[in-house]
């Protein structure tokens, strides 16, 4: 399955590296990517009219002002 989560993992780790980080086998990482949510979980969310999205953490933009103070912008 080539979804956003898999592409994100591929950009950060190989399957072997991800397995080591998670403390599981490579097969478990592959199984997780193949079916992140079970069919019953997906059906339940659809029944309740929910859509699900995953968003990676992003660093907040920072800017320095004249006296060297760092201010975090509200935008991501």
PDB file of N, CA, C and O in Angstrom:
ATOM      1  N   UNK A   1       0.852  -1.178   0.000  1.00  0.00           N
ATOM      2  CA  UNK A   1       0.000   0.000   0.000  1.00  0.00           C
ATOM      3  C   UNK A   1       0.895   1.238   0.000  1.00  0.00           C
ATOM      4  O   UNK A   1       1.773   1.383   0.850  1.00  0.00           O
ATOM      5  N   UNK A   2       0.664   2.113  -0.950  1.00  0.00           N
ATOM      6  CA  UNK A   2       1.497   3.310  -1.054  1.00  0.00           C
ATOM      7  C   UNK A   2       0.665   4.523  -0.637  1.00  0.00           C
ATOM      8  O   UNK A   2       0.290   5.345  -1.473  1.00  0.00           O
ATOM      9  N   UNK A   3       0.382   4.625   0.663  1.00  0.00           N
ATOM     10  CA  UNK A   3      -0.386   5.755   1.162  1.00  0.00           C
ATOM     11  C   UNK A   3       0.556   6.782   1.790  1.00  0.00           C
ATOM     12  O   UNK A   3       1.775   6.614   1.766  1.00  0.00           O
ATOM     13  N   UNK A   4      -0.012   7.828   2.343  1.00  0.00           N
ATOM     14  CA  UNK A   4       0.815   8.892   2.923  1.00  0.00           C
ATOM     15  C   UNK A   4       1.703   8.400   4.057  1.00  0.00           C
ATOM     16  O   UNK A   4       2.865   8.794   4.159  1.00  0.00           O
ATOM     17  N   UNK A   5       1.151   7.532   4.913  1.00  0.00           N
ATOM     18  CA  UNK A   5       1.946   7.037   6.026  1.00  0.00           C
ATOM     19  C   UNK A   5       3.135   6.216   5.529  1.00  0.00           C
ATOM     20  O   UNK A   5       4.245   6.344   6.047  1.00  0.00           O
ATOM     21  N   UNK A   6       2.901   5.380   4.532  1.00  0.00           N
ATOM     22  CA  UNK A   6       3.988   4.558   3.994  1.00  0.00           C
ATOM     23  C   UNK A   6       5.040   5.431   3.322  1.00  0.00           C
ATOM     24  O   UNK A   6       6.239   5.218   3.504  1.00  0.00           O
ATOM     25  N   UNK A   7       4.590   6.415   2.544  1.00  0.00           N
ATOM     26  CA  UNK A   7       5.560   7.309   1.889  1.00  0.00           C
ATOM     27  C   UNK A   7       6.360   8.091   2.925  1.00  0.00           C
ATOM     28  O   UNK A   7       7.561   8.304   2.760  1.00  0.00           O
ATOM     29  N   UNK A   8       5.695   8.513   3.979  1.00  0.00           N
ATOM     30  CA  UNK A   8       6.384   9.245   5.051  1.00  0.00           C
ATOM     31  C   UNK A   8       7.432   8.350   5.711  1.00  0.00           C
ATOM     32  O   UNK A   8       8.568   8.775   5.925  1.00  0.00           O
ATOM     33  N   UNK A   9       7.047   7.096   6.038  1.00  0.00           N
ATOM     34  CA  UNK A   9       7.991   6.158   6.638  1.00  0.00           C
ATOM     35  C   UNK A   9       9.166   5.912   5.711  1.00  0.00           C
ATOM     36  O   UNK A   9      10.312   5.876   6.158  1.00  0.00           O
ATOM     37  N   UNK A  10       8.891   5.742   4.413  1.00  0.00           N
ATOM     38  CA  UNK A  10       9.956   5.494   3.446  1.00  0.00           C
ATOM     39  C   UNK A  10      10.930   6.659   3.365  1.00  0.00           C
ATOM     40  O   UNK A  10      12.121   6.456   3.130  1.00  0.00           O
ATOM     41  N   UNK A  11      10.428   7.895   3.562  1.00  0.00           N
ATOM     42  CA  UNK A  11      11.317   9.051   3.504  1.00  0.00           C
ATOM     43  C   UNK A  11      12.179   9.166   4.756  1.00  0.00           C
ATOM     44  O   UNK A  11      13.214   9.831   4.734  1.00  0.00           O
ATOM     45  N   UNK A  12      11.762   8.525   5.846  1.00  0.00           N
ATOM     46  CA  UNK A  12      12.491   8.621   7.110  1.00  0.00           C
ATOM     47  C   UNK A  12      13.287   7.359   7.447  1.00  0.00           C
ATOM     48  O   UNK A  12      14.427   7.453   7.903  1.00  0.00           O
ATOM     49  N   UNK A  13      12.706   6.194   7.231  1.00  0.00           N
ATOM     50  CA  UNK A  13      13.310   4.930   7.657  1.00  0.00           C
ATOM     51  C   UNK A  13      13.076   3.835   6.623  1.00  0.00           C
ATOM     52  O   UNK A  13      12.100   3.865   5.873  1.00  0.00           O
ATOM     53  N   UNK A  14      13.981   2.878   6.599  1.00  0.00           N
ATOM     54  CA  UNK A  14      13.703   1.639   5.865  1.00  0.00           C
ATOM     55  C   UNK A  14      12.793   0.804   6.761  1.00  0.00           C
ATOM     56  O   UNK A  14      12.590   1.144   7.926  1.00  0.00           O
ATOM     57  N   UNK A  15      12.246  -0.280   6.230  1.00  0.00           N
ATOM     58  CA  UNK A  15      11.382  -1.137   7.045  1.00  0.00           C
ATOM     59  C   UNK A  15      12.176  -1.703   8.219  1.00  0.00           C
ATOM     60  O   UNK A  15      11.667  -1.776   9.338  1.00  0.00           O
ATOM     61  N   UNK A  16      13.417  -2.102   7.970  1.00  0.00           N
ATOM     62  CA  UNK A  16      14.264  -2.639   9.038  1.00  0.00           C
ATOM     63  C   UNK A  16      14.532  -1.628  10.137  1.00  0.00           C
ATOM     64  O   UNK A  16      14.473  -1.958  11.321  1.00  0.00           O
ATOM     65  N   UNK A  17      14.826  -0.396   9.747  1.00  0.00           N
ATOM     66  CA  UNK A  17      15.087   0.655  10.739  1.00  0.00           C
ATOM     67  C   UNK A  17      13.832   0.969  11.556  1.00  0.00           C
ATOM     68  O   UNK A  17      13.910   1.163  12.769  1.00  0.00           O
ATOM     69  N   UNK A  18      12.672   1.018  10.885  1.00  0.00           N
ATOM     70  CA  UNK A  18      11.420   1.274  11.587  1.00  0.00           C
ATOM     71  C   UNK A  18      11.123   0.150  12.578  1.00  0.00           C
ATOM     72  O   UNK A  18      10.664   0.401  13.692  1.00  0.00           O
ATOM     73  N   UNK A  19      11.388  -1.091  12.165  1.00  0.00           N
ATOM     74  CA  UNK A  19      11.157  -2.236  13.046  1.00  0.00           C
ATOM     75  C   UNK A  19      12.032  -2.141  14.294  1.00  0.00           C
ATOM     76  O   UNK A  19      11.568  -2.415  15.401  1.00  0.00           O
ATOM     77  N   UNK A  20      13.293  -1.754  14.119  1.00  0.00           N
ATOM     78  CA  UNK A  20      14.195  -1.605  15.265  1.00  0.00           C
ATOM     79  C   UNK A  20      13.706  -0.498  16.188  1.00  0.00           C
ATOM     80  O   UNK A  20      13.691  -0.669  17.407  1.00  0.00           O
ATOM     81  N   UNK A  21      13.304   0.644  15.616  1.00  0.00           N
ATOM     82  CA  UNK A  21      12.811   1.766  16.420  1.00  0.00           C
ATOM     83  C   UNK A  21      11.563   1.388  17.220  1.00  0.00           C
ATOM     84  O   UNK A  21      11.406   1.808  18.366  1.00  0.00           O
ATOM     85  N   UNK A  22      10.674   0.591  16.609  1.00  0.00           N
ATOM     86  CA  UNK A  22       9.428   0.192  17.260  1.00  0.00           C
ATOM     87  C   UNK A  22       9.593  -1.036  18.151  1.00  0.00           C
ATOM     88  O   UNK A  22       8.737  -1.319  18.990  1.00  0.00           O
ATOM     89  N   UNK A  23      10.689  -1.761  17.970  1.00  0.00           N
ATOM     90  CA  UNK A  23      10.917  -2.969  18.747  1.00  0.00           C
ATOM     91  C   UNK A  23      10.045  -4.128  18.307  1.00  0.00           C
ATOM     92  O   UNK A  23       9.640  -4.952  19.126  1.00  0.00           O
ATOM     93  N   UNK A  24       9.752  -4.196  17.002  1.00  0.00           N
ATOM     94  CA  UNK A  24       8.926  -5.272  16.444  1.00  0.00           C
ATOM     95  C   UNK A  24       9.649  -5.869  15.243  1.00  0.00           C
ATOM     96  O   UNK A  24      10.717  -5.395  14.854  1.00  0.00           O
ATOM     97  N   UNK A  25       9.065  -6.908  14.661  1.00  0.00           N
ATOM     98  CA  UNK A  25       9.671  -7.521  13.480  1.00  0.00           C
ATOM     99  C   UNK A  25       9.322  -6.715  12.228  1.00  0.00           C
ATOM    100  O   UNK A  25       8.388  -5.913  12.224  1.00  0.00           O
ATOM    101  N   UNK A  26      10.097  -6.948  11.166  1.00  0.00           N
ATOM    102  CA  UNK A  26       9.812  -6.277   9.893  1.00  0.00           C
ATOM    103  C   UNK A  26       8.433  -6.673   9.372  1.00  0.00           C
ATOM    104  O   UNK A  26       7.735  -5.860   8.767  1.00  0.00           O
ATOM    105  N   UNK A  27       8.049  -7.920   9.608  1.00  0.00           N
ATOM    106  CA  UNK A  27       6.723  -8.388   9.184  1.00  0.00           C
ATOM    107  C   UNK A  27       5.597  -7.618   9.856  1.00  0.00           C
ATOM    108  O   UNK A  27       4.570  -7.341   9.236  1.00  0.00           O
ATOM    109  N   UNK A  28       5.792  -7.270  11.131  1.00  0.00           N
ATOM    110  CA  UNK A  28       4.771  -6.502  11.844  1.00  0.00           C
ATOM    111  C   UNK A  28       4.651  -5.086  11.291  1.00  0.00           C
ATOM    112  O   UNK A  28       3.553  -4.536  11.221  1.00  0.00           O
ATOM    113  N   UNK A  29       5.783  -4.496  10.898  1.00  0.00           N
ATOM    114  CA  UNK A  29       5.740  -3.162  10.289  1.00  0.00           C
ATOM    115  C   UNK A  29       5.006  -3.234   8.954  1.00  0.00           C
ATOM    116  O   UNK A  29       4.173  -2.379   8.651  1.00  0.00           O
ATOM    117  N   UNK A  30       5.317  -4.258   8.155  1.00  0.00           N
ATOM    118  CA  UNK A  30       4.648  -4.434   6.867  1.00  0.00           C
ATOM    119  C   UNK A  30       3.148  -4.670   7.055  1.00  0.00           C
ATOM    120  O   UNK A  30       2.337  -4.142   6.295  1.00  0.00           O
ATOM    121  N   UNK A  31       2.780  -5.459   8.061  1.00  0.00           N
ATOM    122  CA  UNK A  31       1.360  -5.719   8.326  1.00  0.00           C
ATOM    123  C   UNK A  31       0.655  -4.446   8.766  1.00  0.00           C
ATOM    124  O   UNK A  31      -0.486  -4.203   8.372  1.00  0.00           O
ATOM    125  N   UNK A  32       1.311  -3.641   9.569  1.00  0.00           N
ATOM    126  CA  UNK A  32       0.746  -2.372  10.017  1.00  0.00           C
ATOM    127  C   UNK A  32       0.492  -1.445   8.836  1.00  0.00           C
ATOM    128  O   UNK A  32      -0.550  -0.793   8.763  1.00  0.00           O
ATOM    129  N   UNK A  33       1.445  -1.389   7.915  1.00  0.00           N
ATOM    130  CA  UNK A  33       1.274  -0.532   6.742  1.00  0.00           C
ATOM    131  C   UNK A  33       0.215  -1.072   5.796  1.00  0.00           C
ATOM    132  O   UNK A  33      -0.481  -0.298   5.138  1.00  0.00           O
ATOM    133  N   UNK A  34       0.086  -2.380   5.720  1.00  0.00           N
ATOM    134  CA  UNK A  34      -0.899  -2.980   4.818  1.00  0.00           C
ATOM    135  C   UNK A  34      -2.325  -2.740   5.307  1.00  0.00           C
ATOM    136  O   UNK A  34      -3.236  -2.575   4.496  1.00  0.00           O
ATOM    137  N   UNK A  35      -2.528  -2.718   6.625  1.00  0.00           N
ATOM    138  CA  UNK A  35      -3.873  -2.556   7.176  1.00  0.00           C
ATOM    139  C   UNK A  35      -3.776  -1.809   8.493  1.00  0.00           C
ATOM    140  O   UNK A  35      -3.805  -2.418   9.563  1.00  0.00           O
ATOM    141  N   UNK A  36      -3.660  -0.481   8.415  1.00  0.00           N
ATOM    142  CA  UNK A  36      -3.476   0.332   9.611  1.00  0.00           C
ATOM    143  C   UNK A  36      -4.688   0.265  10.533  1.00  0.00           C
ATOM    144  O   UNK A  36      -4.541   0.175  11.752  1.00  0.00           O
ATOM    145  N   UNK A  37      -5.858   0.308   9.966  1.00  0.00           N
ATOM    146  CA  UNK A  37      -7.092   0.132  10.732  1.00  0.00           C
ATOM    147  C   UNK A  37      -7.772  -1.144  10.248  1.00  0.00           C
ATOM    148  O   UNK A  37      -7.759  -1.449   9.056  1.00  0.00           O
ATOM    149  N   UNK A  38      -8.359  -1.877  11.172  1.00  0.00           N
ATOM    150  CA  UNK A  38      -9.065  -3.096  10.768  1.00  0.00           C
ATOM    151  C   UNK A  38     -10.327  -2.721   9.996  1.00  0.00           C
ATOM    152  O   UNK A  38     -10.779  -1.577  10.040  1.00  0.00           O
ATOM    153  N   UNK A  39     -10.883  -3.691   9.297  1.00  0.00           N
ATOM    154  CA  UNK A  39     -12.096  -3.442   8.516  1.00  0.00           C
ATOM    155  C   UNK A  39     -13.240  -2.981   9.408  1.00  0.00           C
ATOM    156  O   UNK A  39     -13.980  -2.070   9.036  1.00  0.00           O
ATOM    157  N   UNK A  40     -13.396  -3.589  10.573  1.00  0.00           N
ATOM    158  CA  UNK A  40     -14.491  -3.206  11.462  1.00  0.00           C
ATOM    159  C   UNK A  40     -14.296  -1.777  11.982  1.00  0.00           C
ATOM    160  O   UNK A  40     -15.275  -1.053  12.161  1.00  0.00           O
ATOM    161  N   UNK A  41     -13.056  -1.362  12.226  1.00  0.00           N
ATOM    162  CA  UNK A  41     -12.808   0.011  12.666  1.00  0.00           C
ATOM    163  C   UNK A  41     -13.166   1.002  11.564  1.00  0.00           C
ATOM    164  O   UNK A  41     -13.783   2.034  11.828  1.00  0.00           O
ATOM    165  N   UNK A  42     -12.779   0.689  10.334  1.00  0.00           N
ATOM    166  CA  UNK A  42     -13.118   1.560   9.201  1.00  0.00           C
ATOM    167  C   UNK A  42     -14.626   1.630   8.996  1.00  0.00           C
ATOM    168  O   UNK A  42     -15.177   2.710   8.781  1.00  0.00           O
ATOM    169  N   UNK A  43     -15.297   0.473   9.063  1.00  0.00           N
ATOM    170  CA  UNK A  43     -16.754   0.431   8.897  1.00  0.00           C
ATOM    171  C   UNK A  43     -17.458   1.238   9.988  1.00  0.00           C
ATOM    172  O   UNK A  43     -18.434   1.938   9.716  1.00  0.00           O
ATOM    173  N   UNK A  44     -16.966   1.140  11.206  1.00  0.00           N
ATOM    174  CA  UNK A  44     -17.550   1.888  12.330  1.00  0.00           C
ATOM    175  C   UNK A  44     -17.422   3.397  12.090  1.00  0.00           C
ATOM    176  O   UNK A  44     -18.380   4.140  12.305  1.00  0.00           O
ATOM    177  N   UNK A  45     -16.267   3.843  11.654  1.00  0.00           N
ATOM    178  CA  UNK A  45     -16.072   5.268  11.382  1.00  0.00           C
ATOM    179  C   UNK A  45     -16.975   5.739  10.246  1.00  0.00           C
ATOM    180  O   UNK A  45     -17.544   6.829  10.319  1.00  0.00           O
ATOM    181  N   UNK A  46     -17.112   4.930   9.200  1.00  0.00           N
ATOM    182  CA  UNK A  46     -18.006   5.282   8.089  1.00  0.00           C
ATOM    183  C   UNK A  46     -19.454   5.342   8.546  1.00  0.00           C
ATOM    184  O   UNK A  46     -20.204   6.224   8.128  1.00  0.00           O
ATOM    185  N   UNK A  47     -19.854   4.398   9.409  1.00  0.00           N
ATOM    186  CA  UNK A  47     -21.214   4.366   9.944  1.00  0.00           C
ATOM    187  C   UNK A  47     -21.549   5.674  10.654  1.00  0.00           C
ATOM    188  O   UNK A  47     -22.676   6.161  10.567  1.00  0.00           O
ATOM    189  N   UNK A  48     -20.580   6.235  11.349  1.00  0.00           N
ATOM    190  CA  UNK A  48     -20.783   7.481  12.090  1.00  0.00           C
ATOM    191  C   UNK A  48     -20.436   8.718  11.266  1.00  0.00           C
ATOM    192  O   UNK A  48     -20.370   9.826  11.798  1.00  0.00           O
ATOM    193  N   UNK A  49     -20.215   8.525   9.966  1.00  0.00           N
ATOM    194  CA  UNK A  49     -19.887   9.613   9.038  1.00  0.00           C
ATOM    195  C   UNK A  49     -18.620  10.374   9.414  1.00  0.00           C
ATOM    196  O   UNK A  49     -18.575  11.602   9.338  1.00  0.00           O
ATOM    197  N   UNK A  50     -17.594   9.635   9.819  1.00  0.00           N
ATOM    198  CA  UNK A  50     -16.321  10.251  10.143  1.00  0.00           C
ATOM    199  C   UNK A  50     -15.315  10.011   9.030  1.00  0.00           C
ATOM    200  O   UNK A  50     -15.254   8.927   8.449  1.00  0.00           O
ATOM    201  N   UNK A  51     -14.535  11.033   8.747  1.00  0.00           N
ATOM    202  CA  UNK A  51     -13.361  10.906   7.892  1.00  0.00           C
ATOM    203  C   UNK A  51     -12.158  11.059   8.796  1.00  0.00           C
ATOM    204  O   UNK A  51     -12.197  11.814   9.767  1.00  0.00           O
ATOM    205  N   UNK A  52     -11.107  10.359   8.486  1.00  0.00           N
ATOM    206  CA  UNK A  52      -9.931  10.418   9.323  1.00  0.00           C
ATOM    207  C   UNK A  52      -8.752  10.940   8.516  1.00  0.00           C
ATOM    208  O   UNK A  52      -8.552  10.544   7.368  1.00  0.00           O
ATOM    209  N   UNK A  53      -7.985  11.816   9.112  1.00  0.00           N
ATOM    210  CA  UNK A  53      -6.779  12.323   8.473  1.00  0.00           C
ATOM    211  C   UNK A  53      -5.636  12.333   9.464  1.00  0.00           C
ATOM    212  O   UNK A  53      -5.832  12.595  10.651  1.00  0.00           O
ATOM    213  N   UNK A  54      -4.458  12.051   8.981  1.00  0.00           N
ATOM    214  CA  UNK A  54      -3.261  12.094   9.808  1.00  0.00           C
ATOM    215  C   UNK A  54      -2.382  13.214   9.300  1.00  0.00           C
ATOM    216  O   UNK A  54      -2.172  13.349   8.094  1.00  0.00           O
ATOM    217  N   UNK A  55      -1.875  14.004  10.196  1.00  0.00           N
ATOM    218  CA  UNK A  55      -1.055  15.150   9.826  1.00  0.00           C
ATOM    219  C   UNK A  55       0.266  15.093  10.563  1.00  0.00           C
ATOM    220  O   UNK A  55       0.279  14.979  11.789  1.00  0.00           O
ATOM    221  N   UNK A  56       1.378  15.168   9.849  1.00  0.00           N
ATOM    222  CA  UNK A  56       2.683  15.108  10.515  1.00  0.00           C
ATOM    223  C   UNK A  56       2.928  16.362  11.348  1.00  0.00           C
ATOM    224  O   UNK A  56       2.410  17.436  11.044  1.00  0.00           O
ATOM    225  N   UNK A  57       3.720  16.209  12.393  1.00  0.00           N
ATOM    226  CA  UNK A  57       4.112  17.370  13.194  1.00  0.00           C
ATOM    227  C   UNK A  57       5.008  18.254  12.355  1.00  0.00           C
ATOM    228  O   UNK A  57       5.894  17.767  11.653  1.00  0.00           O
ATOM    229  N   UNK A  58       4.782  19.536  12.428  1.00  0.00           N
ATOM    230  CA  UNK A  58       5.616  20.487  11.704  1.00  0.00           C
ATOM    231  C   UNK A  58       6.154  21.492  12.704  1.00  0.00           C
ATOM    232  O   UNK A  58       5.477  21.864  13.662  1.00  0.00           O
ATOM    233  N   UNK A  59       7.370  21.920  12.466  1.00  0.00           N
ATOM    234  CA  UNK A  59       7.943  22.936  13.338  1.00  0.00           C
ATOM    235  C   UNK A  59       7.222  24.250  13.100  1.00  0.00           C
ATOM    236  O   UNK A  59       6.949  24.627  11.961  1.00  0.00           O
ATOM    237  N   UNK A  60       6.920  24.936  14.183  1.00  0.00           N
ATOM    238  CA  UNK A  60       6.286  26.240  14.039  1.00  0.00           C
ATOM    239  C   UNK A  60       7.317  27.242  13.535  1.00  0.00           C
ATOM    240  O   UNK A  60       8.499  27.169  13.868  1.00  0.00           O
ATOM    241  N   UNK A  61       6.844  28.164  12.737  1.00  0.00           N
ATOM    242  CA  UNK A  61       7.728  29.205  12.224  1.00  0.00           C
ATOM    243  C   UNK A  61       8.136  30.140  13.352  1.00  0.00           C
ATOM    244  O   UNK A  61       7.317  30.529  14.186  1.00  0.00           O
ATOM    245  N   UNK A  62       9.385  30.485  13.363  1.00  0.00           N
ATOM    246  CA  UNK A  62       9.876  31.415  14.376  1.00  0.00           C
ATOM    247  C   UNK A  62      10.452  32.634  13.691  1.00  0.00           C
ATOM    248  O   UNK A  62      10.967  32.551  12.576  1.00  0.00           O
ATOM    249  N   UNK A  63      10.363  33.750  14.356  1.00  0.00           N
ATOM    250  CA  UNK A  63      10.996  34.947  13.824  1.00  0.00           C
ATOM    251  C   UNK A  63      11.644  35.699  14.975  1.00  0.00           C
ATOM    252  O   UNK A  63      11.148  35.690  16.101  1.00  0.00           O
ATOM    253  N   UNK A  64      12.743  36.340  14.677  1.00  0.00           N
ATOM    254  CA  UNK A  64      13.442  37.111  15.692  1.00  0.00           C
ATOM    255  C   UNK A  64      13.048  38.568  15.562  1.00  0.00           C
ATOM    256  O   UNK A  64      12.927  39.101  14.459  1.00  0.00           O
ATOM    257  N   UNK A  65      12.854  39.195  16.694  1.00  0.00           N
ATOM    258  CA  UNK A  65      12.556  40.619  16.663  1.00  0.00           C
ATOM    259  C   UNK A  65      13.820  41.379  17.070  1.00  0.00           C
ATOM    260  O   UNK A  65      14.811  40.762  17.461  1.00  0.00           O
ATOM    261  N   UNK A  66      13.794  42.684  16.983  1.00  0.00           N
ATOM    262  CA  UNK A  66      14.972  43.539  17.091  1.00  0.00           C
ATOM    263  C   UNK A  66      15.863  43.234  18.289  1.00  0.00           C
ATOM    264  O   UNK A  66      17.085  43.229  18.138  1.00  0.00           O
ATOM    265  N   UNK A  67      15.310  42.982  19.467  1.00  0.00           N
ATOM    266  CA  UNK A  67      16.137  42.760  20.652  1.00  0.00           C
ATOM    267  C   UNK A  67      16.599  41.310  20.797  1.00  0.00           C
ATOM    268  O   UNK A  67      17.105  40.931  21.853  1.00  0.00           O
ATOM    269  N   UNK A  68      16.436  40.500  19.763  1.00  0.00           N
ATOM    270  CA  UNK A  68      16.925  39.117  19.783  1.00  0.00           C
ATOM    271  C   UNK A  68      15.940  38.113  20.337  1.00  0.00           C
ATOM    272  O   UNK A  68      16.228  36.917  20.385  1.00  0.00           O
ATOM    273  N   UNK A  69      14.781  38.585  20.756  1.00  0.00           N
ATOM    274  CA  UNK A  69      13.761  37.692  21.288  1.00  0.00           C
ATOM    275  C   UNK A  69      13.163  36.857  20.156  1.00  0.00           C
ATOM    276  O   UNK A  69      12.961  37.358  19.049  1.00  0.00           O
ATOM    277  N   UNK A  70      12.879  35.580  20.437  1.00  0.00           N
ATOM    278  CA  UNK A  70      12.278  34.697  19.432  1.00  0.00           C
ATOM    279  C   UNK A  70      10.786  34.622  19.684  1.00  0.00           C
ATOM    280  O   UNK A  70      10.346  34.367  20.806  1.00  0.00           O
ATOM    281  N   UNK A  71      10.012  34.845  18.635  1.00  0.00           N
ATOM    282  CA  UNK A  71       8.561  34.806  18.719  1.00  0.00           C
ATOM    283  C   UNK A  71       8.080  33.676  17.814  1.00  0.00           C
ATOM    284  O   UNK A  71       8.511  33.565  16.666  1.00  0.00           O
ATOM    285  N   UNK A  72       7.179  32.835  18.339  1.00  0.00           N
ATOM    286  CA  UNK A  72       6.613  31.735  17.555  1.00  0.00           C
ATOM    287  C   UNK A  72       5.362  32.244  16.857  1.00  0.00           C
ATOM    288  O   UNK A  72       4.431  32.733  17.498  1.00  0.00           O
ATOM    289  N   UNK A  73       5.354  32.122  15.531  1.00  0.00           N
ATOM    290  CA  UNK A  73       4.173  32.502  14.752  1.00  0.00           C
ATOM    291  C   UNK A  73       3.075  31.478  14.983  1.00  0.00           C
ATOM    292  O   UNK A  73       3.366  30.303  15.206  1.00  0.00           O
ATOM    293  N   UNK A  74       1.840  31.895  14.933  1.00  0.00           N
ATOM    294  CA  UNK A  74       0.710  31.001  15.080  1.00  0.00           C
ATOM    295  C   UNK A  74       0.505  30.100  13.880  1.00  0.00           C
ATOM    296  O   UNK A  74      -0.142  29.058  13.979  1.00  0.00           O
ATOM    297  N   UNK A  75       1.058  30.502  12.745  1.00  0.00           N
ATOM    298  CA  UNK A  75       0.901  29.701  11.526  1.00  0.00           C
ATOM    299  C   UNK A  75       1.850  28.507  11.569  1.00  0.00           C
ATOM    300  O   UNK A  75       2.920  28.576  12.173  1.00  0.00           O
ATOM    301  N   UNK A  76       1.453  27.417  10.929  1.00  0.00           N
ATOM    302  CA  UNK A  76       2.305  26.236  10.838  1.00  0.00           C
ATOM    303  C   UNK A  76       2.762  26.028   9.425  1.00  0.00           C
ATOM    304  O   UNK A  76       3.493  25.077   9.146  1.00  0.00           O
TER     305      UNK A  76
END
